[in-house]
Amino acid sequence: MGGWFGRGAARWIRAFAVYGAVWIASAVSAQAASFGELIVLRGTAVVTRGEKSVLVRDHAPVDEGDRVDALADSKAQILIGGKGSGMEALLAARTSIVVGRLQQGSGLGSPITLAFGVLRARVRAWSGQPFVATRAATIGIKGTDFVTWVKRPQAAEFVGVEGLIECVSRSNKEYSIRIGKRQWGEIVENQKPKAPVPVPDDIWQQVQTEYAFPKE
């Protein structure tokens, strides 16, 4: 990641400052509706659509199929829908997600796929397919707040903040766990998950500070 912040990166940022804004705006205007809005809270994020990547340091729309990367020392937020029934996701530094299809019901797939890093999701209302997916697990919800960690491809860790989440192994659908408030659990490929455990004070404090959503 260090290469992003050298002299070459500085020239790249200047070169794409205007082009990137125009490209994102025109790409989204050509579609019926965008998935949501990316807000960079600190540092820099990258939005990749097809074969084109653009550095974002403030705001940008995101849509189905986009990859969003929060770079080192960065933090970003994605807002989806209105305040009453909307959703939001917080990307910690060195986090990469892919935006899927935003639809409730029994359709396949998930609105957000976490490739690696740390993602906090807060959902006011949702039903149907899992809201977040990783290589190891899918996370189903009913209006809740939770954090997902992907530190290695074959595993995913979870902490419940509010509400209840159900985490199902993608390698064996019979392996699943339910995680409530201030509980930690993990799904590892091809392994039966252990029962959730209480979250230690230091991890809980990290969730409340480092992974906190901006105050409204």
C-alpha positions as CSV (number, residue, x, y, z in Angstrom):
1,M,0.0,0.0,0.0
2,G,2.9,2.3,0.6
3,G,3.2,3.0,-3.2
4,W,-0.1,4.9,-3.1
5,F,1.5,7.7,-1.1
6,G,4.7,8.4,-3.0
7,R,5.3,11.1,-5.6
8,G,3.6,8.9,-8.3
9,A,0.5,8.8,-6.2
10,A,0.5,12.6,-5.8
11,R,0.7,13.1,-9.5
12,W,-2.1,10.5,-10.0
13,I,-4.3,12.3,-7.5
14,R,-3.9,15.6,-9.3
15,A,-4.4,14.0,-12.7
16,F,-7.6,12.3,-11.7
17,A,-9.1,15.1,-9.4
18,V,-11.2,16.5,-12.2
19,Y,-11.4,13.4,-14.5
20,G,-12.5,11.2,-11.6
21,A,-15.4,13.4,-10.5
22,V,-16.6,13.7,-14.1
23,W,-16.3,10.0,-14.7
24,I,-18.3,9.0,-11.6
25,A,-21.0,11.5,-12.2
26,S,-21.5,10.6,-15.8
27,A,-21.4,6.8,-15.1
28,V,-24.0,7.1,-12.4
29,S,-26.2,9.4,-14.4
30,A,-26.4,6.8,-17.1
31,Q,-28.0,4.4,-14.7
32,A,-31.5,4.5,-13.2
33,A,-30.3,4.9,-9.6
34,S,-27.2,4.6,-7.5
35,F,-26.7,2.1,-4.7
36,G,-25.6,4.7,-2.2
37,E,-23.1,7.5,-1.4
38,L,-19.5,7.0,-0.3
39,I,-18.2,9.6,2.2
40,V,-14.5,9.6,3.0
41,L,-14.1,10.5,6.7
42,R,-10.4,10.4,6.7
43,G,-7.7,9.8,4.1
44,T,-8.4,8.3,0.7
45,A,-10.7,5.7,-0.8
46,V,-10.6,4.1,-4.3
47,V,-13.7,3.3,-6.3
48,T,-13.2,0.8,-9.1
49,R,-15.9,0.4,-11.7
50,G,-15.1,-2.0,-14.5
51,E,-11.5,-1.3,-15.5
52,K,-11.4,2.3,-14.2
53,S,-10.3,3.3,-10.7
54,V,-10.7,6.7,-9.2
55,L,-9.3,8.2,-5.9
56,V,-11.9,9.7,-3.7
57,R,-11.2,12.1,-0.8
58,D,-14.6,13.5,-0.1
59,H,-17.9,12.2,-1.7
60,A,-18.8,9.9,-4.6
61,P,-21.8,7.8,-5.6
62,V,-21.4,4.0,-5.6
63,D,-23.4,1.5,-7.6
64,E,-23.8,-2.2,-8.2
65,G,-20.5,-4.0,-9.0
66,D,-18.3,-1.2,-7.7
67,R,-15.3,-2.1,-5.6
68,V,-14.5,0.3,-2.7
69,D,-11.1,0.3,-1.0
70,A,-10.3,2.4,2.1
71,L,-6.5,2.8,2.0
72,A,-4.1,2.8,4.9
73,D,-4.8,5.4,7.6
74,S,-8.2,6.0,6.0
75,K,-11.9,5.6,7.0
76,A,-15.0,5.7,4.9
77,Q,-18.7,5.5,5.2
78,I,-21.4,4.3,2.7
79,L,-24.9,5.6,3.2
80,I,-27.8,3.7,1.6
81,G,-31.4,4.8,1.6
82,G,-33.2,7.2,3.9
83,K,-33.0,7.7,7.7
84,G,-36.1,5.8,8.5
85,S,-35.3,2.6,6.6
86,G,-31.8,3.1,5.4
87,M,-28.5,1.3,6.1
88,E,-24.9,2.5,6.5
89,A,-21.5,0.8,6.5
90,L,-18.2,1.9,8.0
91,L,-15.0,0.8,6.3
92,A,-11.9,0.9,8.5
93,A,-8.4,1.4,7.1
94,R,-7.2,-1.3,4.6
95,T,-10.7,-2.6,4.0
96,S,-12.0,-3.7,0.6
97,I,-15.7,-4.4,-0.2
98,V,-17.7,-5.1,-3.4
99,V,-21.1,-3.6,-3.8
100,G,-23.8,-6.1,-4.8
101,R,-27.5,-5.8,-5.6
102,L,-29.7,-3.8,-3.2
103,Q,-32.9,-5.8,-3.1
104,Q,-35.0,-7.2,-0.3
105,G,-36.6,-10.6,-0.7
106,S,-35.4,-14.1,-1.5
107,G,-32.9,-13.1,-4.2
108,L,-29.4,-14.5,-4.2
109,G,-26.3,-12.5,-3.2
110,S,-25.7,-9.7,-0.7
111,P,-25.6,-5.9,-0.9
112,I,-22.0,-5.9,0.5
113,T,-19.2,-8.5,0.1
114,L,-16.3,-7.9,2.5
115,A,-13.0,-9.1,0.8
116,F,-10.7,-8.2,3.7
117,G,-10.5,-5.7,6.6
118,V,-13.1,-4.4,9.1
119,L,-16.6,-3.5,8.2
120,R,-19.3,-2.2,10.6
121,A,-22.9,-2.3,9.3
122,R,-25.9,-0.7,10.9
123,V,-29.2,-1.7,9.4
124,R,-32.6,-0.2,10.4
125,A,-34.8,-2.6,8.4
126,W,-33.9,-5.6,6.1
127,S,-35.3,-8.9,5.2
128,G,-34.5,-11.7,2.7
129,Q,-31.0,-12.4,1.6
130,P,-27.9,-12.0,3.9
131,F,-26.8,-8.4,4.2
132,V,-23.1,-9.0,4.3
133,A,-21.1,-11.8,2.8
134,T,-17.5,-13.0,3.1
135,R,-15.7,-15.9,1.5
136,A,-16.3,-17.9,4.7
137,A,-19.7,-16.8,5.8
138,T,-22.9,-14.9,5.1
139,I,-24.5,-12.7,7.7
140,G,-28.3,-12.5,7.9
141,I,-30.1,-9.9,10.0
142,K,-33.3,-8.2,11.1
143,G,-32.5,-4.6,11.9
144,T,-29.2,-4.6,13.8
145,D,-25.7,-3.3,14.2
146,F,-22.6,-5.5,14.0
147,V,-18.9,-5.6,13.0
148,T,-17.2,-8.1,10.7
149,W,-13.5,-8.8,10.5
150,V,-11.7,-10.7,7.6
151,K,-8.1,-11.2,8.6
152,R,-7.6,-14.3,6.5
153,P,-9.7,-15.5,3.5
154,Q,-10.9,-18.7,5.1
155,A,-12.4,-17.2,8.2
156,A,-14.6,-14.3,9.4
157,E,-15.1,-12.9,12.9
158,F,-18.1,-11.0,14.2
159,V,-19.1,-8.8,17.1
160,G,-22.8,-7.9,17.8
161,V,-23.4,-4.3,18.8
162,E,-27.2,-4.3,18.7
163,G,-29.8,-6.8,17.7
164,L,-29.2,-10.4,16.5
165,I,-27.2,-11.7,13.5
166,E,-27.1,-15.2,12.1
167,C,-23.8,-16.2,10.5
168,V,-23.9,-19.2,8.2
169,S,-20.8,-21.1,6.8
170,R,-20.6,-21.0,3.0
171,S,-18.7,-24.3,3.0
172,N,-21.3,-26.1,5.0
173,K,-24.8,-24.6,5.3
174,E,-25.5,-26.7,8.4
175,Y,-22.8,-24.8,10.3
176,S,-24.2,-21.5,11.8
177,I,-24.1,-19.4,14.9
178,R,-26.3,-16.6,16.3
179,I,-24.6,-13.6,17.8
180,G,-26.3,-11.1,20.1
181,K,-25.2,-7.8,21.7
182,R,-21.6,-7.8,22.9
183,Q,-20.9,-11.3,21.8
184,W,-18.1,-12.5,19.6
185,G,-18.1,-15.5,17.2
186,E,-16.2,-16.9,14.2
187,I,-16.9,-18.9,11.1
188,V,-14.0,-20.9,9.7
189,E,-14.3,-22.9,6.4
190,N,-15.2,-26.5,6.9
191,Q,-15.3,-26.2,10.7
192,K,-18.2,-26.4,13.1
193,P,-18.3,-23.0,14.8
194,K,-18.0,-22.7,18.6
195,A,-20.6,-21.0,20.7
196,P,-20.4,-17.2,20.9
197,V,-18.5,-15.7,23.8
198,P,-18.7,-12.3,25.6
199,V,-16.6,-9.5,24.1
200,P,-13.6,-8.4,26.3
201,D,-13.6,-4.8,27.5
202,D,-10.7,-3.8,25.2
203,I,-12.3,-5.1,22.0
204,W,-15.7,-3.6,23.0
205,Q,-14.0,-0.2,23.5
206,Q,-12.3,-0.5,20.1
207,V,-15.7,-1.1,18.5
208,Q,-17.2,2.0,20.3
209,T,-14.4,4.3,19.3
210,E,-12.3,3.2,16.3
211,Y,-15.3,1.7,14.5
212,A,-17.8,4.3,15.6
213,F,-20.2,5.9,13.1
214,P,-20.0,9.7,12.8
215,K,-22.4,11.5,15.1
216,E,-25.5,12.7,13.4
